[in-house]
Amino acid sequence: MTESDANATLIQILNGILAQWTAPDFTTAVAAREGVLLDPGALTLLSILNNSGAQRPSALAENMVTGASNISKIIARLKDAGLVQRTGDPRDSRASLIGLTAAGERAGAAIRQSGSTLVDELLGDWTEADRSDLVRLLGRFEVESHRVAGNLRAAGGEKGSPGSGPTLGS
């Protein structure tokens, strides 16, 4: 297999994994196994808060790559479910933070457990060495992905970047 073929295979595998792991019916089914019955957007926002702590709505919108209006709707659904609360930002009295309530923390722990259960199901027959290799290599891949993404973003309007050449349909 040539390097080009190996790269194409890797991209195909990664696209398949991303498609599966981000599919709304998959994410909701995984969480539902632990009793968390939320829509995909609410699951994502709850997971972000569970992993990173209270944040401003604007930071949540950036993390979820969506707009303020969508974040407001998701926050409202989670607030109605008693899973999040709005508090003042101690660093800026004009801003607010969205954080988990005690019920939200329990739901976040259940989501984390659902992920752990899924990984155990996926890798149940793997040796400890294979699991360690996967974690090590994926960690390395993540670091390089962030590095390259940062370089691409820093390049901005350079030749070959989005917006620097013809677009489809023009």
N, C-alpha and C positions, 0 to 999 in steps of 0.2 A: 504494500500500500504506500503510495507516495505521500509526502507531507501535505500536499493539497487535498488529497483524498481523506487523510486523517483529520485535517481541519474541518472539511465539509461534514464528515461523520460526527465530529465533536459538536459542531453547530447544530446539526440535526438532533442529536441526543439532548443537548441543552434546551433547544426550542420545545422538544417534546415534554421534557420535565417541567419547564416553565408553564407550558400550556396546561398540563395536568394539575400542577400545584396551585395555579391561580384560577382554575375553573370554578365558578361560583358553586356548582353542585358538589364539587369535591371538598372545597373548604367548609361549606356548611355541614356536609355529612361527617367530616372528621370531627368537627366541634360538637356536633349533635351526639356523637358516641359518648361524650362526657357530660351531656345534659345542657350544653350551651346552644340555645336555639336563637340565633341572630342571623341577619342578612350579611352577605360578604363584606360590605363596606363597614358595618358595625364591628364585625369580627376583626378586620384589619385595624381600625382605630383603637379598639380595645387592646389588641396585641401591642400596638405601638406604645400606648400608655402603660401597659403592664411591663414592658421591657425598658422603657426610657423615662417613665415618670410623667408628672404633670407638664403640660405644654400649652403655649398660646394656640388659639385656633389657626392662626396664620402658619405656625410651624407644622401643625398637623396637616394642613392643606398642602404644604410643600412636601412633607414626607409621603403623603398619599398621592401626590401628583394630580391634584384636583383643585377645584375652585372653592372660594370661601362659602358660596351658597350651598354647595354639596356638603361641605364640612358642617355647616350650621344645621342642616337637615339630619345628618348622622348623629351629631351631638344631641339634638332634640330627641331622637329616638332612644338613644342610650340614657339620657336624663329621665325620660318618661319611664324607662325600665328600671330606674334607680341604680344604674351602674356607673354614672359619672356625675360630677358636680363642678360647678363653676366657682372659683375663688379669685380673690384679688391677687395680682402679681406683686409680690413684695418689692421687686426692683423697679416697678413702674405703676403708680397708682391708677393710671388711665387704662391699663390693660388687665385682662383676666387670664387665668390659667384653667385648663380643663384637666381634672384629675379623677382617679378612680375612687368610688365610695368603697365601703367594706364589702358590699355585694359585688362591686366591680372587681375588687381584688380577688374574691373567690372565683368569679367567672374567668378572670385572667389566669389564675392558677389551674383551672380546669382546661382552658385552652392550651396552656403549656403542657399539661398532662396528656391531652389528646395528641399533641405533636410527638411527645415521647413514645406514646403507645404506637403511633403510626411508624416511627423509626424502628421500634422493636419489631413490628410486623414486617417491615421491609427488609431489615437486616438480620432477622432472627437466625438465619442459618450461616451468617458470616462469622468468621473467626474474629477474635479481638484484634488481631494484627491487621486484618482487612478493614475493620471499622476504623482503626487508628490511622491507617494509610488514607482512607477516604477523607477523614476529617482533616488530616494534614494537607493533603493535596487540594481539597476544596478551600481551605483557609488560604493557601498560597494563591489559588486562582482568584479568590475574592480580593486579596491585596493587590494583585496585578490588575484586576478589573477596575478597582478604584483609581489606581495610578493612571491607567490609560484613559479612563473617563475624564479625570482631571486634566490631563494633557489635551484631550480633544476639546473640552470646554474652554480651556485657556486659549486654544488656537482660534476660537471664535469665528471670525470672518475670513480666515485664511483660505486659500485655494483648496477646493475639495470639501469644504465644510458646507453644511446645509445653508441654503440661501445664497451661495456664492456662484451658482451656475444656473443653467436652465432647469426649469421644473417640469414635471409631467403636466401635459395639457397646455403648455405655453408655446 
